[in-house]
Amino acid sequence: MAVATVDEANKACVDACAECQQACEACAYTCCVNDAAMAECARLCLDCAAICALCVTLLSRGSRWADRVCQLCAEICEACAAECERFDAAACQTCAQACRRCAEQCRAMASA
């Protein structure tokens, strides 16, 4: 079975999106789901994880729509980071940092 490789120009963005997806899933699961005060954080984390997964898929196959989705991903990542930064939980802080890195990479990809 042949293994598809990610275009080198897309690799940094794919890696940032994958890291962000994992951090968002962990944040939503470990600290947000069981606390009503953090419900919006959980929702944003799950939305962010979903759009990051889509970016990984589209970038990995070189889709012509990747740049547009990356722009939207950057916006969602920024919103998620801002929400996560409101909380002291380690998972939230890790998620916020991953979201900021992902937003930066997605913006660069979208403008390339």
N, C-alpha and C positions, 0 to 999 in steps of 0.2 A: 504494500500500500504506500503510495507516495504521500509525503508530508508537505503540506503547503507552508511556505514561509512568508512572513509578513515583509512587505516592501520596507527596506531600511528607512526610508523617509517617514514611514508611518509608525515605526517601532516604538519610539518614545511615547507617542500618544496612546498606542495600544497598551503599553505597559502601565501608563498612568491610569488609564480607564479601568484596567483589570484590577489594579491595586485599590482604586476608589470603590469599585463595585464590592470587593471583599470587605473593605472597611465599613461601607454603608450597611451591608448585610449584618455584619457583626454588631454594629452600633444599634441597629433596629432590634436585633435579637437580644443582646445582652443587657441593654439598659433602658431602652425606650418603650418596649411593648408593655411592660408591667406598671408603668407610671402614667397616670392620666395627664399629669402636667407636661409630659414629654410626648404626647400623642402626635403633635405636629412634627416633631423631630423624627419620630418613627415613620410617618407618612413620607416626609421629604427623603429620608434615607432610602426607603424602598423605591421611590420614584427615581432617585439618583442612581441607585444600583441598576435599575432596569435600563435607563438611557445609556449608562456606561457599558452595559452588556451589548446593547445595540451598536454602539460606536465600535467596540472591539470586533463585532461581526462584520460591519460594513467596511471598516479599515482593513481588516484581514483579507477581504476579498477584493479590495480596490474599487468599491462601489463609487459611482459618480455622485451619490447622495451623501457620502461621508462628511464632506465639508459642512453641509447644512445641518446635519445631525450633530456634528461636533460643536457648532455654534450654540445650538439649543442645549447641548450637554453642558457647555461652559456656564450658561445661565442657571441651569438647575444645580450644578455643583456649587456655584457661588451662594445660591439661596440655602442649600443644605449646609454649607460651611458656616454661614451666618447663624443658622438655627442651632447647629451643634455647638458652636462657640459659646452659647448662652449657658451651657451646662458644664459642670466640673468633672463629670465622669471621664475616666481615661479613654473609654471607647469613643465617646463624643469628641474628645480632643484629637484623637488619632484620625477619626473620620474627617473632621474639619481640615486637618492638614492634608490628607489625601485628596479631599475635594478641591482645595486650593491648587495643589499641584496639577490635578486633572484639568481644572478650568484653564490654567495657564497653557498646558499642552494642547488642549482642544482649541483654544483661541488661535494659537500659532498654526495649528493644522488648518483651521477654517480660513485663515488669511493667506495661506500659502498658495 
